[in-house]
């Protein structure tokens, strides 16, 4: 789609400032009411879901680090980066489905929303089968490419191969959650995550240690616990949709919607590929950074793995708010109301910065006890982790601005330019700085690359949001 002409923020693409008359409110409607209240009520369940998901991962990391050892913790850090890389391929198509469902839902065309949901789910299930098979086959080569330490390579491989088996179920779960959010329902995915996290936390130590009649699977037990819990969460979410006859349910002839329709698939692929590529860029840059960190030794790798756990929490407000902004803007566009967009974006940025700054302050202020949860109080990796936190944590607050602005732009269908900006920030910005600075400041270049890349990314995104031509990308 052409991203060429730039009416003032808040106007529609034709240059008209008046919006269509408001339509009667219905459940899941995000186009009416006070913006801050609507944003918070919609984003808080997503934030809680993210908290539970990350807390679940953190507790699992604690179990792995305490019950098995630091080499196993480093193994999960390496494996989880690869898993993020694989899910990124699905995420872009899921986000495109969310936006399109939101646009149809805002226009009160529920049947069109169901068709888009069915096409996205069927396509992503088939794709996830391919990804799972390729991941199982090429996992050893991926770990080698990351310079995974020999001490943790076997454990990382065992962990990955159990997880790969459940990727198709995870793909369906992701698609259902994202489509529900496009239809204004963030509570159903939250309830599913509550079940998933609770089961995973209980099953992890049981399957690692082999309590009672259960087998002692070690690090593979941690992966198996996560797999069982995710399948249960997916089953609950599908059950709730049909039990309460929620908008995204498919019945009778509607079940044929899971066979992708060309019109929906064209939108999902053309918009989803750049959005997925953004996630792949983040993942690939993360893989490179993991490789650079691994070269600094096992203690540094373990410290970085623990730091990644804390940064997951720091990024949660931005993920929740940006998704909420994208859904709210998409529904407003479907309803023909372009005047609300700029206000939603500004309110979203303010809410995100307030929450992200508060979380960052807590992480830096209590870095030692937080790192000790993963590493143990006497670990030689703790001072390294404290140093990492001091330099890198603020960069995640800075870059969260980009996430909210990108949420608005992707609701319009402008996805290529944000991809280019992300590529510039991560590669010439972050990694380019590392290669230039390494001869001057040695290993410190790894950590200072984070704030340098974040500042460049935000500067470019703000410039494009203010002066770019992204609003013309919208088409219904």
Secondary structure, 3 states (H helix, E strand, C coil): CCCCCCCCCCCCCCCCCCCCCCCCCCCCCCCCCCHHHHHHHHHHHHHHHHHHHHHHHHHHHHHHHHHCCHHHHHHHHHHHHHHHHHHHHHHHHHHHHHHHHHHHHHCCCHHHHHHHHHHHHHHHHHHHHHHHHHHHHHHHHHHHHCCCCHHHHHHHHHHHHHHHHCHHHHHHHHHHHHHHHHCCCCHHHHHHHHHHHHHHHHHHHHHHHCCCCCCCCCHHHHHHHHHHHHHHHHHHHHHHHHHCCCCCCCCHHHHHHHCCCHHHHHHHHHHHHHHHHHHHHHHHHHHHHHHHHHCCCHHHHHHHHHHHHHHHHHHHHHHHHHHHHHHHHHHHHHCCCCCCHHHHHHHHHHHHHHHHHHHHHHHHHCHHHHHHHHHCCCCCCHHHHHHHHHHHHHHHHHHHHHHHHHHHHHHHCCCHHHHHHHHHHHHHHHHHHHHHHHHHHCCHHHHHHHHHHHHHHHHHHHHHHHHCCHHHHCCC
